[in-house]
Amino acid sequence: MRAPSSTVKLPPALVAHARKLADDHHARTGSPIDTDTLRARLGIPAPLADAIASRM
C-alpha cells in the first residue's frame, strides 16, 4: 500500500528541480507535464512522482 502523498517527505531541492522540468515541458509542448513523464524525466518511482506532482 502506498503512503498518502501528503505524508511523503520530499527534499525541497527535488521539488524545485521537478518544477523546473515541468516549466520546461510546458514551454516546449504547451501542455502541463503528466506524472508519467515527470517520473521518467526524474528517474524516480511512481509513488514519489505522485507525491511531487501533488505539490506542484
ZIGICOR-V288632 format. One record per residue. N is the residue number from 0. RES is the residue in three letters. PHI is phi in radians with two decimals (none if undefined). Layout:
# ZIGICOR-V288632
{{N:RES:PHI} {N:RES:PHI}}
This chain:
# ZIGICOR-V288632
{{0:MET:none} {1:ARG:-1.44} {2:ALA:-1.30} {3:PRO:-0.99} {4:SER:-1.05} {5:SER:-1.27} {6:THR:-1.71} {7:VAL:-1.37} {8:LYS:-1.51} {9:LEU:-2.01} {10:PRO:-1.13} {11:PRO:-0.96} {12:ALA:-1.14} {13:LEU:-1.19} {14:VAL:-1.13} {15:ALA:-1.10} {16:HIS:-1.13} {17:ALA:-1.08} {18:ARG:-1.10} {19:LYS:-1.10} {20:LEU:-1.10} {21:ALA:-1.13} {22:ASP:-1.11} {23:ASP:-1.10} {24:HIS:-1.05} {25:HIS:-1.12} {26:ALA:-1.13} {27:ARG:-1.38} {28:THR:-1.87} {29:GLY:1.43} {30:SER:-2.28} {31:PRO:-1.15} {32:ILE:-1.28} {33:ASP:-1.64} {34:THR:-1.08} {35:ASP:-1.13} {36:THR:-1.20} {37:LEU:-1.03} {38:ARG:-1.03} {39:ALA:-1.14} {40:ARG:-1.15} {41:LEU:-1.54} {42:GLY:1.18} {43:ILE:-2.15} {44:PRO:-1.17} {45:ALA:-0.98} {46:PRO:-1.05} {47:LEU:-1.22} {48:ALA:-1.09} {49:ASP:-1.07} {50:ALA:-1.13} {51:ILE:-1.17} {52:ALA:-1.06} {53:SER:-1.24} {54:ARG:-1.85} {55:MET:-1.80}}
